[in-house]
Amino acid sequence: MIIRTISGIVFIAATFAAIFLHPFVYMAVFGFFLFCAMHEYLRITIGKGKVALKAAAIVSGLSAFLCISAFVAELYADIDIYPVGVFFGCAGLMSFLALPVINLFEKHYNGLGNAWASLLYIALPFCLMGYFYSFNYATLHGWHLASILILLWAGDVGAYCIGTMFGQGAKGHKLMPSISPKKSWEGVFGGALMTLIAGLILFKCGVIWGTFNVNVWFTLLYCIVIFAAGVFGDLAESQLKRNFGVKDSGSIMPGHGGFLDRFDSALLALPVAFAMHILIS
């Protein structure tokens, strides 16, 4: 438990440092998170071989993330980095186009689908982080992205605590035991409550929307939708690991598994949150 706690604190500290210190730190740290998550996913789905195919997929996804992040830094942080964005954009496009060619030479026909899936499932949500990072940047300076992550973490804590106390044993009501035996409906309700509490605190502090005119009722809806999407994201990753007979996506974070395990909720919550932003805009 001590190692798990220390590992979690280091991860949270690195995440907040990446968001609030400087756009370059954001690009480096979240780029590292993306690299690790894609590597873990491709190792699970494709296996230990097919290095060129996996490398091309990772380069494509990482380049797309760095390209968008560079343009965000150019537009909102007034950093002259446009040529870097163009470079990574070209690198990402070339790597993406190379995927089917590499797949033909490696004769691993299931690998191409998994490589493309890694871009949609992992790289796309990380690219969307650039939108949330830049949202109302003059006022929030990255706080909206931090708020989404805080809501997801609050939901995890609430689900773990309430689920452990009331959702285990014969009296507990299992959520989807065939996918994740330890998750319970009690944990879901506890996570939802903790998410709403965290959302209200962030709303009162003015760090979710900044000067953007959104009322408290939409904010609560926003929190619940993010939490629900996070639960489905968690279950989806659990099903993925179960399909391939894997307990954890990695071991880089002692007590937590891999970065794919840490971002499983966010991978679905971020696109859903983006869709809600489109609705209110």
C-alpha positions as a LaTeX table, in Angstrom:
\begin{tabular}{lrrr}
\hline
Residue & $x$ (\AA) & $y$ (\AA) & $z$ (\AA) \\
\hline
Met1 & 0.00 & 0.00 & 0.00 \\
Ile2 & 2.86 & 2.41 & 0.82 \\
Ile3 & 4.53 & 1.82 & $-2.55$ \\
Arg4 & 1.18 & 2.21 & $-4.32$ \\
Thr5 & 0.55 & 5.51 & $-2.50$ \\
Ile6 & 4.00 & 6.90 & $-3.28$ \\
Ser7 & 3.67 & 5.86 & $-6.92$ \\
Gly8 & 0.29 & 7.57 & $-7.16$ \\
Ile9 & 1.60 & 10.79 & $-5.58$ \\
Val10 & 4.53 & 10.90 & $-8.00$ \\
Phe11 & 2.17 & 10.37 & $-10.94$ \\
Ile12 & $-0.21$ & 13.14 & $-9.81$ \\
Ala13 & 2.69 & 15.51 & $-9.13$ \\
Ala14 & 4.16 & 14.86 & $-12.59$ \\
Thr15 & 0.75 & 15.40 & $-14.18$ \\
Phe16 & 0.15 & 18.74 & $-12.46$ \\
Ala17 & 3.70 & 19.88 & $-13.15$ \\
Ala18 & 3.22 & 19.08 & $-16.82$ \\
Ile19 & 0.00 & 21.08 & $-17.02$ \\
Phe20 & 1.02 & 24.18 & $-15.06$ \\
Leu21 & 4.78 & 24.65 & $-15.46$ \\
His22 & 5.25 & 25.21 & $-19.19$ \\
Pro23 & 3.85 & 23.96 & $-22.53$ \\
Phe24 & 7.18 & 22.23 & $-23.25$ \\
Val25 & 6.89 & 20.30 & $-19.98$ \\
Tyr26 & 3.32 & 19.37 & $-20.94$ \\
Met27 & 4.52 & 18.09 & $-24.32$ \\
Ala28 & 7.36 & 16.08 & $-22.78$ \\
Val29 & 5.46 & 14.49 & $-19.88$ \\
Phe30 & 2.19 & 13.73 & $-21.65$ \\
Gly31 & 4.13 & 12.63 & $-24.70$ \\
Phe32 & 5.90 & 10.13 & $-22.46$ \\
Phe33 & 2.55 & 8.97 & $-21.06$ \\
Leu34 & 1.23 & 8.50 & $-24.59$ \\
Phe35 & 4.32 & 6.62 & $-25.72$ \\
Cys36 & 4.07 & 4.21 & $-22.78$ \\
Ala37 & 0.32 & 3.68 & $-23.14$ \\
Met38 & 0.57 & 2.92 & $-26.87$ \\
His39 & 3.54 & 0.63 & $-26.30$ \\
Glu40 & 1.60 & $-1.28$ & $-23.65$ \\
Tyr41 & $-1.48$ & $-1.62$ & $-25.85$ \\
Leu42 & 0.48 & $-2.80$ & $-28.87$ \\
Arg43 & 2.49 & $-5.26$ & $-26.78$ \\
Ile44 & $-0.76$ & $-6.74$ & $-25.47$ \\
Thr45 & $-2.59$ & $-6.92$ & $-28.81$ \\
Ile46 & 0.23 & $-7.64$ & $-31.30$ \\
Gly47 & 2.81 & $-9.32$ & $-29.11$ \\
Lys48 & 6.55 & $-8.95$ & $-28.66$ \\
Gly49 & 7.41 & $-9.11$ & $-32.36$ \\
Lys50 & 6.50 & $-6.84$ & $-35.28$ \\
Val51 & 8.74 & $-4.05$ & $-34.02$ \\
Ala52 & 8.54 & $-1.92$ & $-37.18$ \\
Leu53 & 4.73 & $-1.95$ & $-37.25$ \\
Lys54 & 4.45 & $-1.00$ & $-33.59$ \\
Ala55 & 7.13 & 1.68 & $-33.94$ \\
Ala56 & 5.35 & 3.26 & $-36.92$ \\
Ala57 & 2.05 & 3.35 & $-35.00$ \\
Ile58 & 3.70 & 4.93 & $-31.95$ \\
Val59 & 5.56 & 7.51 & $-34.07$ \\
Ser60 & 2.32 & 8.38 & $-35.86$ \\
Gly61 & 0.33 & 8.85 & $-32.66$ \\
Leu62 & 3.10 & 10.64 & $-30.78$ \\
Ser63 & 3.78 & 12.97 & $-33.72$ \\
Ala64 & 0.09 & 13.88 & $-33.98$ \\
Phe65 & 0.04 & 14.72 & $-30.27$ \\
Leu66 & 3.22 & 16.82 & $-30.47$ \\
Cys67 & 1.98 & 18.57 & $-33.62$ \\
Ile68 & $-1.28$ & 19.67 & $-31.97$ \\
Ser69 & 0.53 & 20.58 & $-28.74$ \\
Ala70 & 3.00 & 22.72 & $-30.67$ \\
Phe71 & 0.22 & 24.63 & $-32.41$ \\
Val72 & $-1.51$ & 25.12 & $-29.05$ \\
Ala73 & 1.72 & 26.58 & $-27.64$ \\
Glu74 & 2.03 & 28.82 & $-30.70$ \\
Leu75 & $-1.54$ & 30.13 & $-30.52$ \\
Tyr76 & $-2.20$ & 30.39 & $-26.79$ \\
Ala77 & 1.15 & 30.59 & $-25.02$ \\
Asp78 & 2.78 & 32.89 & $-27.59$ \\
Ile79 & 5.71 & 30.53 & $-28.19$ \\
Asp80 & 7.27 & 30.55 & $-31.65$ \\
Ile81 & 7.20 & 26.82 & $-32.35$ \\
Tyr82 & 5.25 & 26.62 & $-35.61$ \\
Pro83 & 8.03 & 24.86 & $-37.61$ \\
Val84 & 8.20 & 22.15 & $-34.95$ \\
Gly85 & 4.47 & 21.55 & $-35.30$ \\
Val86 & 4.80 & 21.25 & $-39.07$ \\
Phe87 & 7.68 & 18.80 & $-38.70$ \\
Phe88 & 5.75 & 16.53 & $-36.35$ \\
Gly89 & 2.65 & 16.80 & $-38.52$ \\
Cys90 & 4.59 & 15.57 & $-41.55$ \\
Ala91 & 6.27 & 12.82 & $-39.51$ \\
Gly92 & 2.94 & 11.63 & $-38.19$ \\
Leu93 & 1.35 & 11.55 & $-41.63$ \\
Met94 & 4.28 & 9.67 & $-43.18$ \\
Ser95 & 4.27 & 7.11 & $-40.36$ \\
Phe96 & 0.52 & 6.63 & $-40.70$ \\
Leu97 & 0.78 & 6.05 & $-44.45$ \\
Ala98 & 3.67 & 3.62 & $-43.88$ \\
Leu99 & 1.60 & 1.35 & $-41.64$ \\
Pro100 & $-0.10$ & $-0.75$ & $-44.38$ \\
Val101 & 3.19 & $-1.05$ & $-46.30$ \\
Ile102 & 5.06 & $-2.28$ & $-43.22$ \\
Asn103 & 2.21 & $-4.65$ & $-42.46$ \\
Leu104 & 2.54 & $-6.28$ & $-45.89$ \\
Phe105 & 6.24 & $-6.96$ & $-45.38$ \\
Glu106 & 5.73 & $-8.29$ & $-41.87$ \\
Lys107 & 2.79 & $-10.48$ & $-42.99$ \\
His108 & 0.90 & $-9.89$ & $-39.77$ \\
Tyr109 & $-2.53$ & $-9.06$ & $-41.09$ \\
Asn110 & $-4.22$ & $-8.68$ & $-37.70$ \\
Gly111 & $-1.51$ & $-6.25$ & $-36.66$ \\
Leu112 & $-2.63$ & $-3.42$ & $-38.94$ \\
Gly113 & $-6.07$ & $-3.28$ & $-37.35$ \\
Asn114 & $-4.54$ & $-3.21$ & $-33.88$ \\
Ala115 & $-2.12$ & $-0.48$ & $-34.93$ \\
Trp116 & $-4.95$ & 1.69 & $-36.26$ \\
Ala117 & $-7.00$ & 0.89 & $-33.16$ \\
Ser118 & $-4.17$ & 2.20 & $-30.97$ \\
Leu119 & $-4.39$ & 5.54 & $-32.78$ \\
Leu120 & $-8.15$ & 5.84 & $-32.28$ \\
Tyr121 & $-8.26$ & 4.40 & $-28.77$ \\
Ile122 & $-5.20$ & 6.10 & $-27.27$ \\
Ala123 & $-3.62$ & 8.74 & $-29.52$ \\
Leu124 & $-6.88$ & 10.52 & $-30.39$ \\
Pro125 & $-7.89$ & 11.17 & $-26.75$ \\
Phe126 & $-4.38$ & 12.41 & $-25.99$ \\
Cys127 & $-4.62$ & 14.76 & $-28.96$ \\
Leu128 & $-7.93$ & 16.06 & $-27.61$ \\
Met129 & $-6.09$ & 16.98 & $-24.41$ \\
Gly130 & $-4.63$ & 19.87 & $-26.40$ \\
Tyr131 & $-8.13$ & 21.33 & $-26.74$ \\
Phe132 & $-8.86$ & 21.05 & $-23.02$ \\
Tyr133 & $-5.38$ & 22.33 & $-22.17$ \\
Ser134 & $-5.97$ & 25.45 & $-24.27$ \\
Phe135 & $-9.63$ & 25.96 & $-23.25$ \\
Asn136 & $-10.01$ & 29.54 & $-21.97$ \\
Tyr137 & $-6.23$ & 29.52 & $-21.61$ \\
Ala138 & $-5.93$ & 33.23 & $-20.83$ \\
Thr139 & $-7.96$ & 32.69 & $-17.65$ \\
Leu140 & $-7.47$ & 29.04 & $-16.72$ \\
His141 & $-3.91$ & 28.25 & $-17.93$ \\
Gly142 & $-4.67$ & 24.53 & $-18.26$ \\
Trp143 & $-7.06$ & 24.21 & $-15.32$ \\
His144 & $-9.86$ & 22.76 & $-17.43$ \\
Leu145 & $-7.77$ & 19.73 & $-18.38$ \\
Ala146 & $-6.67$ & 19.42 & $-14.75$ \\
Ser147 & $-10.32$ & 19.61 & $-13.66$ \\
Ile148 & $-11.32$ & 16.71 & $-15.90$ \\
Leu149 & $-8.51$ & 14.58 & $-14.51$ \\
Ile150 & $-9.43$ & 15.56 & $-10.94$ \\
Leu151 & $-13.05$ & 14.52 & $-11.59$ \\
Leu152 & $-11.89$ & 11.13 & $-12.87$ \\
Trp153 & $-9.53$ & 10.63 & $-9.93$ \\
Ala154 & $-12.24$ & 11.67 & $-7.46$ \\
Gly155 & $-14.58$ & 9.13 & $-9.02$ \\
Asp156 & $-11.92$ & 6.42 & $-8.71$ \\
Val157 & $-11.32$ & 7.25 & $-5.03$ \\
Gly158 & $-15.04$ & 7.34 & $-4.23$ \\
Ala159 & $-15.69$ & 4.09 & $-6.07$ \\
Tyr160 & $-12.78$ & 2.36 & $-4.34$ \\
Cys161 & $-13.69$ & 3.52 & $-0.83$ \\
Ile162 & $-17.45$ & 2.95 & $-0.98$ \\
Gly163 & $-17.07$ & $-0.22$ & $-3.04$ \\
Thr164 & $-14.60$ & $-1.66$ & $-0.54$ \\
Met165 & $-16.83$ & $-0.85$ & 2.43 \\
Phe166 & $-20.24$ & $-1.81$ & 1.04 \\
Gly167 & $-19.82$ & $-3.55$ & $-2.30$ \\
Gln168 & $-17.86$ & $-6.66$ & $-1.35$ \\
Gly169 & $-19.12$ & $-9.95$ & 0.01 \\
Ala170 & $-22.55$ & $-11.54$ & $-0.27$ \\
Lys171 & $-24.40$ & $-8.25$ & 0.29 \\
Gly172 & $-22.61$ & $-6.43$ & $-2.50$ \\
His173 & $-24.13$ & $-5.89$ & $-5.93$ \\
Lys174 & $-21.59$ & $-6.63$ & $-8.65$ \\
Leu175 & $-21.49$ & $-4.32$ & $-11.63$ \\
Met176 & $-20.15$ & $-6.64$ & $-14.34$ \\
Pro177 & $-18.50$ & $-9.64$ & $-12.66$ \\
Ser178 & $-17.60$ & $-11.31$ & $-15.95$ \\
Ile179 & $-15.38$ & $-8.35$ & $-16.82$ \\
Ser180 & $-14.28$ & $-6.87$ & $-13.51$ \\
Pro181 & $-15.26$ & $-9.00$ & $-10.47$ \\
Lys182 & $-14.34$ & $-6.36$ & $-7.87$ \\
Lys183 & $-16.46$ & $-3.51$ & $-9.25$ \\
Ser184 & $-19.84$ & $-3.01$ & $-7.64$ \\
Trp185 & $-22.89$ & $-0.80$ & $-7.98$ \\
Glu186 & $-22.15$ & 0.54 & $-4.53$ \\
Gly187 & $-18.78$ & 1.67 & $-5.83$ \\
Val188 & $-20.41$ & 3.30 & $-8.85$ \\
Phe189 & $-22.76$ & 5.34 & $-6.66$ \\
Gly190 & $-19.90$ & 6.28 & $-4.35$ \\
Gly191 & $-17.77$ & 7.36 & $-7.29$ \\
Ala192 & $-20.61$ & 9.41 & $-8.78$ \\
Leu193 & $-21.18$ & 11.18 & $-5.45$ \\
Met194 & $-17.50$ & 11.97 & $-5.03$ \\
Thr195 & $-17.34$ & 13.26 & $-8.62$ \\
Leu196 & $-20.27$ & 15.61 & $-8.00$ \\
Ile197 & $-18.67$ & 16.91 & $-4.80$ \\
Ala198 & $-15.37$ & 17.51 & $-6.58$ \\
Gly199 & $-17.20$ & 19.17 & $-9.47$ \\
Leu200 & $-19.03$ & 21.56 & $-7.15$ \\
Ile201 & $-15.79$ & 22.52 & $-5.42$ \\
Leu202 & $-14.03$ & 23.15 & $-8.72$ \\
Phe203 & $-17.02$ & 25.10 & $-10.00$ \\
Lys204 & $-17.11$ & 27.32 & $-6.90$ \\
Cys205 & $-13.38$ & 27.91 & $-7.26$ \\
Gly206 & $-13.95$ & 28.99 & $-10.86$ \\
Val207 & $-11.37$ & 26.64 & $-12.33$ \\
Ile208 & $-13.58$ & 24.51 & $-14.58$ \\
Trp209 & $-14.96$ & 27.15 & $-16.93$ \\
Gly210 & $-13.19$ & 30.38 & $-15.98$ \\
Thr211 & $-14.98$ & 33.25 & $-17.72$ \\
Phe212 & $-17.03$ & 30.82 & $-19.83$ \\
Asn213 & $-20.69$ & 31.28 & $-18.88$ \\
Val214 & $-21.92$ & 27.85 & $-17.75$ \\
Asn215 & $-24.39$ & 27.29 & $-14.90$ \\
Val216 & $-24.05$ & 24.83 & $-12.04$ \\
Trp217 & $-26.67$ & 22.40 & $-13.40$ \\
Phe218 & $-24.83$ & 21.86 & $-16.65$ \\
Thr219 & $-21.61$ & 21.52 & $-14.66$ \\
Leu220 & $-23.14$ & 18.72 & $-12.58$ \\
Leu221 & $-24.38$ & 17.02 & $-15.76$ \\
Tyr222 & $-20.90$ & 17.44 & $-17.23$ \\
Cys223 & $-19.39$ & 15.77 & $-14.14$ \\
Ile224 & $-21.79$ & 12.83 & $-14.23$ \\
Val225 & $-21.29$ & 12.23 & $-17.95$ \\
Ile226 & $-17.50$ & 12.31 & $-17.51$ \\
Phe227 & $-17.78$ & 9.86 & $-14.62$ \\
Ala228 & $-20.07$ & 7.50 & $-16.57$ \\
Ala229 & $-17.77$ & 7.59 & $-19.59$ \\
Gly230 & $-14.83$ & 6.89 & $-17.28$ \\
Val231 & $-16.56$ & 3.82 & $-15.87$ \\
Phe232 & $-17.16$ & 2.46 & $-19.38$ \\
Gly233 & $-13.55$ & 3.28 & $-20.28$ \\
Asp234 & $-12.34$ & 1.34 & $-17.25$ \\
Leu235 & $-14.55$ & $-1.64$ & $-18.14$ \\
Ala236 & $-13.41$ & $-1.55$ & $-21.77$ \\
Glu237 & $-9.76$ & $-1.77$ & $-20.78$ \\
Ser238 & $-10.57$ & $-4.56$ & $-18.30$ \\
Gln239 & $-12.27$ & $-6.51$ & $-21.09$ \\
Leu240 & $-9.27$ & $-5.93$ & $-23.36$ \\
Lys241 & $-6.89$ & $-7.34$ & $-20.76$ \\
Arg242 & $-9.22$ & $-10.25$ & $-20.03$ \\
Asn243 & $-9.40$ & $-11.09$ & $-23.75$ \\
Phe244 & $-5.61$ & $-11.33$ & $-23.92$ \\
Gly245 & $-5.11$ & $-12.93$ & $-20.50$ \\
Val246 & $-3.26$ & $-9.97$ & $-19.01$ \\
Lys247 & $-3.67$ & $-8.67$ & $-15.44$ \\
Asp248 & $-1.97$ & $-5.27$ & $-15.83$ \\
Ser249 & $-1.02$ & $-3.38$ & $-18.96$ \\
Gly250 & 2.47 & $-2.78$ & $-17.57$ \\
Ser251 & 4.58 & $-2.54$ & $-14.44$ \\
Ile252 & 6.12 & 0.92 & $-14.76$ \\
Met253 & 3.98 & 2.25 & $-11.89$ \\
Pro254 & 4.38 & $-0.02$ & $-8.81$ \\
Gly255 & 0.97 & $-0.90$ & $-7.41$ \\
His256 & $-0.88$ & 0.70 & $-10.32$ \\
Gly257 & 0.22 & $-1.28$ & $-13.37$ \\
Gly258 & 0.97 & 0.64 & $-16.54$ \\
Phe259 & $-0.01$ & 4.00 & $-17.98$ \\
Leu260 & $-2.78$ & 2.38 & $-20.00$ \\
Asp261 & $-4.27$ & 1.31 & $-16.66$ \\
Arg262 & $-3.97$ & 4.87 & $-15.33$ \\
Phe263 & $-5.59$ & 6.53 & $-18.35$ \\
Asp264 & $-8.23$ & 3.91 & $-19.14$ \\
Ser265 & $-11.05$ & 6.11 & $-17.82$ \\
Ala266 & $-9.76$ & 9.24 & $-19.56$ \\
Leu267 & $-9.49$ & 7.52 & $-22.95$ \\
Leu268 & $-13.28$ & 7.45 & $-23.25$ \\
Ala269 & $-14.12$ & 10.41 & $-21.00$ \\
Leu270 & $-12.10$ & 12.92 & $-23.04$ \\
Pro271 & $-13.90$ & 12.31 & $-26.38$ \\
Val272 & $-17.27$ & 12.41 & $-24.58$ \\
Ala273 & $-16.33$ & 15.66 & $-22.84$ \\
Phe274 & $-15.24$ & 17.06 & $-26.21$ \\
Ala275 & $-18.64$ & 16.18 & $-27.68$ \\
Met276 & $-20.35$ & 18.06 & $-24.84$ \\
His277 & $-18.15$ & 21.09 & $-25.53$ \\
Ile278 & $-19.31$ & 21.02 & $-29.15$ \\
Leu279 & $-22.94$ & 20.96 & $-27.98$ \\
Ile280 & $-22.59$ & 24.03 & $-25.75$ \\
Ser281 & $-20.45$ & 25.98 & $-28.20$ \\
\hline
\end{tabular}
